[in-house]
């Protein structure tokens, strides 16, 4: 290989490596690879073709000599990106077998002529080299010169093969960096979501409960307008909590995920909910924990936490109870939540609001919800959720 050409190839490989390490999208890195390959080979056109599942190769990046954009139009005004060539084409064979191919005029060469698409009929000299990493060929890097120009020299083809091999490693590096960036982003979103849910929502919830208790304790001293304003403030807090929960769900699910969520310590969350309810009730509810709760998936824990919060909210708002017992147990069937109080039962109409939402939540999550309430026996709220 010509020393000058080798030096230029090394410089181009260094540039591509820097681009990959800067965190650019692998697609942008591939555009740079094609542009530098075309420049090094003194080609009029460069294409990067990636292998498809059916054996075909598809153009993922294109560069025309003298064009400012890495994916320009062909002579007919149609973009070459997305163009598919059959598995038996020269590029398809290179991507499959890993051996480079060169031709003085690929439109008449028996090895290549049957597979030349209409978009490339204006070109003659052709060379293709495989690119990939770890012994796995990902596709073919191809360069073309317009018909009538001289063929690619053996040294140029050798350079193209070496450059494509280096580019394959760099692309793998870019893919890895991109994957690490996505993981870091998910972890940051999860951290924000957890802080929103476990800190902000609990504070808003506690404030709303305190306002509601003040309203009930001082109802006789309030003017009707004051009571309406206080009720409106409580409703706005409830709405804000729901909006934050929606934001939490969006943060935790920015795109489809296949895991069941980051594990969370449900026991600690339960203690926090019970502590807030105790401040509002004027006595500490009894909390009984049975089983391991440190590895409950976040999505499952959210359901249990919401059920506990709603059940305790109803005790504070409506029951007038002097005793409240919370039982949280995990066994082979899943997690079972029980909230019992000795109050006057759930007033008529309340079950059509928050408790109805818990029934819908349990149904959607594959769990079970039931309510047993009477003025003489108090209230039992049960929420069972499988972990499978």
Backbone torsions as a table, in degrees:
resi	resn	phi	psi	omega
1	UNK	NA	140.9	179.4
2	UNK	-61.3	131.4	-177.6
3	UNK	-57.0	-39.5	179.3
4	UNK	-63.6	-43.1	178.7
5	UNK	-65.0	-39.4	178.3
6	UNK	-63.1	-40.7	179.0
7	UNK	-64.8	-40.9	178.0
8	UNK	-64.6	-39.0	178.9
9	UNK	-64.5	-40.5	178.3
10	UNK	-64.5	-41.4	178.6
11	UNK	-62.8	-42.3	179.3
12	UNK	-65.1	-41.0	178.9
13	UNK	-62.8	-38.4	177.8
14	UNK	-64.2	-42.3	178.2
15	UNK	-60.8	-43.9	-178.5
16	UNK	-65.6	-39.8	177.9
17	UNK	-61.6	-42.8	178.6
18	UNK	-62.4	-39.8	178.2
19	UNK	-62.8	-42.9	-180.0
20	UNK	-65.1	-42.5	-178.0
21	UNK	-70.0	-21.2	179.6
22	UNK	-74.4	-6.8	177.3
23	UNK	94.0	11.0	178.2
24	UNK	-63.2	153.5	176.8
25	UNK	-61.1	141.4	179.4
26	UNK	-54.9	-31.6	177.3
27	UNK	-62.8	-39.1	177.9
28	UNK	-68.4	-36.8	177.2
29	UNK	-63.6	-40.6	179.6
30	UNK	-64.1	-37.3	176.2
31	UNK	-59.6	-42.5	179.5
32	UNK	-66.0	-39.7	178.3
33	UNK	-57.5	-47.8	-177.4
34	UNK	-65.3	-42.5	-179.3
35	UNK	-62.3	-44.2	-178.8
36	UNK	-70.4	-35.3	177.7
37	UNK	-62.6	-43.1	179.5
38	UNK	-64.8	-39.4	179.6
39	UNK	-67.0	-45.1	-178.6
40	UNK	-63.4	-36.8	-178.2
41	UNK	-87.3	1.6	-175.5
42	UNK	51.7	47.4	-177.1
43	UNK	-100.6	155.3	175.9
44	UNK	-84.0	-19.9	-178.0
45	UNK	-149.7	139.0	173.1
46	UNK	-129.5	139.0	179.6
47	UNK	-132.6	144.0	170.0
48	UNK	-113.5	119.3	-177.6
49	UNK	-114.1	129.8	-177.5
50	UNK	-107.0	138.9	-178.5
51	UNK	-67.7	135.9	174.3
52	UNK	-98.3	168.8	-177.6
53	UNK	-62.6	-29.7	-176.9
54	UNK	-88.4	7.6	178.7
55	UNK	95.9	-16.4	177.9
56	UNK	-70.3	166.5	173.0
57	UNK	-119.8	139.8	-175.2
58	UNK	-121.9	133.9	179.8
59	UNK	-69.7	119.4	178.8
60	UNK	-102.6	-23.6	179.7
61	UNK	-150.6	145.7	-178.7
62	UNK	-141.8	148.4	177.7
63	UNK	-144.3	123.4	174.6
64	UNK	-97.9	136.5	179.2
65	UNK	-58.0	129.9	178.7
66	UNK	87.3	-6.6	179.4
67	UNK	-85.1	144.3	179.5
68	UNK	-80.2	-30.4	-177.6
69	UNK	-95.6	145.0	-178.0
70	UNK	-72.8	-16.5	-178.5
71	UNK	-128.0	70.7	-175.1
72	UNK	-80.0	179.9	176.6
73	UNK	-87.7	156.0	173.2
74	UNK	-81.0	-174.0	-176.3
75	UNK	-63.1	-24.0	-179.6
76	UNK	-89.3	3.5	178.3
77	UNK	84.5	11.0	-179.6
78	UNK	-111.7	136.7	-178.9
79	UNK	-68.1	141.3	177.4
80	UNK	-82.2	-16.9	179.4
81	UNK	-62.2	128.7	-177.8
82	UNK	96.9	-9.1	177.9
83	UNK	-64.2	131.8	-178.4
84	UNK	-110.7	136.0	175.8
85	UNK	-115.3	147.4	-176.4
86	UNK	-68.0	162.9	-179.0
87	UNK	-61.9	-28.0	-178.7
88	UNK	-84.6	-1.9	177.0
89	UNK	-70.1	166.1	179.8
90	UNK	-59.0	-44.8	179.4
91	UNK	-64.0	-38.7	178.4
92	UNK	-63.8	-41.5	179.3
93	UNK	-67.5	-38.9	178.1
94	UNK	-63.6	-45.3	-179.8
95	UNK	-64.2	-30.2	-177.6
96	UNK	-87.7	-40.3	-173.7
97	UNK	-101.9	-18.2	176.1
98	UNK	82.5	3.9	179.8
99	UNK	-99.1	133.4	-179.9
100	UNK	-68.6	156.8	179.6
101	UNK	-135.0	139.4	175.4
102	UNK	-139.2	148.3	-179.6
103	UNK	-147.9	143.0	177.6
104	UNK	-70.3	-32.8	176.6
105	UNK	-153.1	101.1	-173.5
106	UNK	-73.9	-8.4	178.4
107	UNK	-81.3	-16.3	178.6
108	UNK	-119.9	-11.6	178.6
109	UNK	-66.1	125.6	-178.5
110	UNK	-57.5	-26.7	-179.3
111	UNK	-73.3	-25.3	-172.0
112	UNK	-122.3	-27.0	-172.1
113	UNK	-54.5	-40.5	-177.0
114	UNK	-64.6	-13.8	-172.2
115	UNK	-118.4	14.8	-179.5
116	UNK	-79.7	119.7	178.8
117	UNK	-74.6	159.8	-177.8
118	UNK	-58.9	-32.1	-176.8
119	UNK	-65.7	-17.6	-175.3
120	UNK	-113.3	12.6	-176.8
121	UNK	-66.5	-17.7	-179.0
122	UNK	-82.7	0.0	-177.3
123	UNK	-109.8	159.0	-179.5
124	UNK	-125.4	-77.0	-179.7
125	UNK	-60.6	139.7	-171.9
126	UNK	-147.4	143.8	173.1
127	UNK	-148.4	143.3	-179.0
128	UNK	-137.5	138.7	178.3
129	UNK	-134.9	146.1	-179.9
130	UNK	-77.7	149.1	170.5
131	UNK	-133.0	149.3	-178.3
132	UNK	175.8	-163.1	179.2
133	UNK	-157.3	153.5	177.2
134	UNK	61.0	30.3	-179.9
135	UNK	79.9	2.3	-179.1
136	UNK	-109.6	122.3	179.4
137	UNK	-81.5	127.6	-178.8
138	UNK	-96.6	-27.0	-176.8
139	UNK	176.7	-158.5	-177.4
140	UNK	-131.3	139.7	174.0
141	UNK	-104.2	118.7	-173.5
142	UNK	-121.7	146.9	176.9
143	UNK	-131.4	150.2	-174.8
144	UNK	-138.4	146.9	169.4
145	UNK	-119.3	149.7	-179.2
146	UNK	-62.8	151.1	-178.0
147	UNK	-57.6	134.1	-178.6
148	UNK	103.9	-20.5	177.0
149	UNK	-81.4	163.0	-176.3
150	UNK	-69.4	154.5	178.3
151	UNK	-67.5	164.9	175.5
152	UNK	-73.2	134.8	179.8
153	UNK	-73.9	163.9	178.2
154	UNK	-61.3	-37.2	178.3
155	UNK	-64.6	-38.6	179.0
156	UNK	-66.5	-41.6	178.0
157	UNK	-64.0	-40.3	177.8
158	UNK	-61.6	-42.9	177.2
159	UNK	-60.8	-43.1	-178.5
160	UNK	-61.9	-41.2	179.2
161	UNK	-62.3	-47.4	-179.4
162	UNK	-64.8	-42.6	-179.4
163	UNK	-64.9	-41.1	179.4
164	UNK	-63.4	-39.1	178.7
165	UNK	-63.1	-44.2	177.7
166	UNK	-64.5	-41.2	-179.4
167	UNK	-62.5	-36.6	178.6
168	UNK	-61.3	-42.3	177.9
169	UNK	-64.3	-42.5	-179.7
170	UNK	-64.2	-40.3	178.2
171	UNK	-62.7	-40.0	176.3
172	UNK	-62.7	-39.0	176.8
173	UNK	-62.6	-42.4	179.2
174	UNK	-64.4	-40.7	178.2
175	UNK	-61.5	-42.8	179.5
176	UNK	-64.2	-43.0	178.9
177	UNK	-64.0	-39.3	178.8
178	UNK	-64.7	-40.5	178.9
179	UNK	-65.6	-41.0	178.3
180	UNK	-64.8	-36.1	177.4
181	UNK	-63.7	-41.3	179.4
182	UNK	-64.9	-40.6	178.6
183	UNK	-62.4	-44.5	179.0
184	UNK	-61.8	-39.2	179.1
185	UNK	-64.9	-44.8	178.1
186	UNK	-60.3	-42.5	-179.3
187	UNK	-64.0	-39.4	178.9
188	UNK	-67.5	-40.7	178.1
189	UNK	-64.4	-38.6	178.7
190	UNK	-64.6	-40.8	178.7
191	UNK	-63.2	-45.0	179.0
192	UNK	-63.3	-43.2	-179.5
193	UNK	-61.1	-41.8	-177.9
194	UNK	-67.0	-40.4	179.2
195	UNK	-66.0	-41.5	177.0
196	UNK	-59.1	-45.4	-174.6
197	UNK	-74.2	-48.8	-171.3
198	UNK	-82.7	-20.7	-178.2
199	UNK	-110.4	-60.3	-174.4
200	UNK	-66.1	-47.7	-178.2
201	UNK	-62.1	-41.8	-179.7
202	UNK	-63.8	-38.6	178.8
203	UNK	-66.1	-45.1	177.6
204	UNK	-62.5	-41.1	179.4
205	UNK	-61.3	-45.9	179.0
206	UNK	-62.9	-40.6	178.9
207	UNK	-63.5	-42.6	178.6
208	UNK	-62.8	-41.3	178.6
209	UNK	-64.5	-40.2	178.6
210	UNK	-64.9	-42.5	177.2
211	UNK	-61.7	-40.6	-179.8
212	UNK	-65.4	-38.8	178.9
213	UNK	-67.0	-41.3	176.9
214	UNK	-59.9	-41.9	-179.7
215	UNK	-61.0	-42.6	-178.0
216	UNK	-71.8	-39.6	-177.8
217	UNK	-71.4	-26.9	-174.9
218	UNK	-115.5	21.7	-174.1
219	UNK	-57.3	-39.5	-176.3
220	UNK	-70.5	-25.6	-177.4
221	UNK	-90.2	-8.5	-179.9
222	UNK	-87.6	140.2	166.9
223	UNK	-71.7	158.3	-178.4
224	UNK	-58.3	-40.6	-179.6
225	UNK	-64.8	-38.6	178.8
226	UNK	-64.7	-42.6	178.5
227	UNK	-61.6	-38.6	179.3
228	UNK	-66.2	-41.0	179.2
229	UNK	-65.1	-40.3	178.8
230	UNK	-65.6	-41.4	177.7
231	UNK	-62.6	-39.0	178.7
232	UNK	-64.9	-39.2	178.0
233	UNK	-63.0	-40.0	178.8
234	UNK	-65.4	-42.2	178.6
235	UNK	-62.3	-39.3	179.2
236	UNK	-66.0	-37.4	175.6
237	UNK	-63.3	-43.9	178.2
238	UNK	-60.5	-41.7	179.5
239	UNK	-65.7	-39.9	178.4
240	UNK	-62.8	-40.4	178.2
241	UNK	-61.1	-44.0	179.7
242	UNK	-64.6	-38.4	178.5
243	UNK	-65.5	-40.0	178.1
244	UNK	-66.0	-39.4	177.1
245	UNK	-62.1	-38.0	176.5
246	UNK	-63.8	-39.7	177.0
247	UNK	-64.1	-40.3	178.0
248	UNK	-60.5	-45.0	179.7
249	UNK	-62.4	-39.9	179.6
250	UNK	-67.0	-39.6	178.6
251	UNK	-64.5	-37.2	-177.6
252	UNK	-79.8	-15.8	-178.9
253	UNK	-132.5	62.1	179.6
254	UNK	-65.3	-23.3	176.3
255	UNK	-157.5	164.9	-177.5
256	UNK	-55.1	131.6	178.7
257	UNK	-120.6	151.1	-178.3
258	UNK	-103.2	-6.8	179.0
259	UNK	-89.4	174.2	-176.9
260	UNK	-98.1	10.1	177.6
261	UNK	104.3	154.7	178.1
262	UNK	-69.0	131.9	-179.7
263	UNK	-58.5	148.2	179.7
264	UNK	-137.5	152.9	-179.2
265	UNK	-84.3	95.5	-177.2
266	UNK	-67.4	-32.7	-179.2
267	UNK	-61.4	-43.5	179.6
268	UNK	-64.4	-39.9	177.2
269	UNK	-62.7	-41.5	179.7
270	UNK	-62.5	-41.1	178.7
271	UNK	-62.0	-39.1	178.3
272	UNK	-64.8	-42.1	178.9
273	UNK	-64.1	-43.1	-179.3
274	UNK	-66.6	-37.9	179.8
275	UNK	-63.6	-43.5	178.7
276	UNK	-63.3	-45.0	179.7
277	UNK	-61.8	-38.0	179.5
278	UNK	-62.8	-37.9	178.1
279	UNK	-63.2	-34.4	-177.8
280	UNK	-83.7	-31.7	-179.8
281	UNK	-78.2	-27.5	-176.4
282	UNK	91.4	1.0	175.8
283	UNK	-150.2	152.5	-178.0
284	UNK	-83.6	121.7	173.0
285	UNK	-62.8	151.5	176.5
286	UNK	-81.9	133.0	178.6
287	UNK	-120.0	123.9	177.3
288	UNK	-118.4	124.8	-179.8
289	UNK	-115.6	137.4	-179.9
290	UNK	-141.1	117.3	179.9
291	UNK	109.6	-177.7	-178.2
292	UNK	-98.7	127.8	-176.2
293	UNK	-122.8	3.8	-174.6
294	UNK	-75.3	-16.9	-175.6
295	UNK	-117.5	23.8	178.0
296	UNK	-70.3	127.2	177.5
297	UNK	-55.5	144.6	-173.6
298	UNK	-56.9	-41.1	-177.3
299	UNK	-65.5	-39.3	177.2
300	UNK	-69.1	-41.9	179.9
301	UNK	-62.6	-36.5	178.4
302	UNK	-60.6	-40.6	179.0
303	UNK	-62.9	-46.9	-178.9
304	UNK	-64.1	-43.7	-179.4
305	UNK	-61.4	-42.6	179.2
306	UNK	-64.1	-39.6	179.1
307	UNK	-65.3	-43.5	179.0
308	UNK	-63.0	-43.3	-179.0
309	UNK	-63.6	-42.9	-179.6
310	UNK	-67.3	-41.1	179.2
311	UNK	-63.3	-45.8	178.7
312	UNK	-66.7	-34.5	177.3
313	UNK	-60.2	-40.9	179.5
314	UNK	-69.6	-33.7	175.5
315	UNK	-62.5	-46.1	-178.0
316	UNK	-65.8	-42.1	-171.7
317	UNK	-79.4	-35.8	-164.6
318	UNK	-126.3	-21.9	-164.6
319	UNK	-83.8	-35.8	-171.7
320	UNK	67.0	25.6	-174.9
321	UNK	-75.0	153.7	174.8
322	UNK	-107.2	-10.1	177.8
323	UNK	-139.3	137.9	176.8
324	UNK	-140.3	132.9	-178.5
325	UNK	-125.7	127.3	177.6
326	UNK	-112.3	126.5	177.9
327	UNK	-121.4	126.6	179.0
328	UNK	-127.7	118.3	-175.1
329	UNK	-132.3	142.6	174.3
330	UNK	-120.4	130.0	175.7
331	UNK	-138.1	-164.9	-176.7
332	UNK	-66.1	-20.8	-179.7
333	UNK	-86.5	-18.7	-178.7
334	UNK	139.6	-147.0	-179.6
335	UNK	-112.5	134.2	179.5
336	UNK	-121.1	126.4	178.9
337	UNK	-114.3	132.9	175.4
338	UNK	-132.3	129.5	175.6
339	UNK	-125.3	113.4	-177.4
340	UNK	-116.9	142.1	173.2
341	UNK	-141.1	161.9	-178.9
342	UNK	-104.6	29.0	-176.3
343	UNK	-82.8	-158.3	-173.7
344	UNK	-91.3	8.7	178.6
345	UNK	89.8	170.3	179.7
346	UNK	-81.8	123.1	179.8
347	UNK	-60.6	155.6	179.1
348	UNK	-58.9	131.2	176.7
349	UNK	100.2	-25.1	-178.4
350	UNK	-67.7	-36.3	-177.2
351	UNK	-63.2	-14.3	-179.8
352	UNK	-86.3	0.5	-178.5
353	UNK	-112.3	-105.3	-173.7
354	UNK	-59.8	-40.9	-178.5
355	UNK	-68.7	-33.0	175.9
356	UNK	-64.4	-36.1	177.6
357	UNK	-64.9	-35.3	177.7
358	UNK	-66.5	-37.7	177.1
359	UNK	-63.0	-41.5	178.3
360	UNK	-66.5	-38.8	179.5
361	UNK	-63.8	-44.7	179.7
362	UNK	-62.5	-42.5	-179.3
363	UNK	-63.6	-42.6	-178.4
364	UNK	-67.5	-29.8	-177.2
365	UNK	-93.9	5.7	179.4
366	UNK	78.4	20.0	-179.1
367	UNK	-106.8	-164.9	-179.7
368	UNK	-134.1	142.8	176.9
369	UNK	-134.3	135.8	171.1
370	UNK	-148.7	154.9	-174.8
371	UNK	-130.3	131.1	175.9
372	UNK	-126.9	114.6	-173.4
373	UNK	-142.7	137.6	175.4
374	UNK	-154.3	153.7	-179.1
375	UNK	-61.9	-27.1	-176.5
376	UNK	-94.2	-28.3	-174.4
377	UNK	-105.9	-8.2	-177.7
378	UNK	85.9	-153.6	-172.4
379	UNK	-133.7	140.4	171.9
380	UNK	-124.0	123.3	173.7
381	UNK	-111.4	126.5	-179.4
382	UNK	-123.2	135.8	-179.3
383	UNK	-140.7	111.8	-179.5
384	UNK	-112.4	136.1	-176.8
385	UNK	-139.4	124.7	175.7
386	UNK	-74.5	155.0	-179.4
387	UNK	-103.7	-5.7	179.2
388	UNK	-70.5	NA	NA
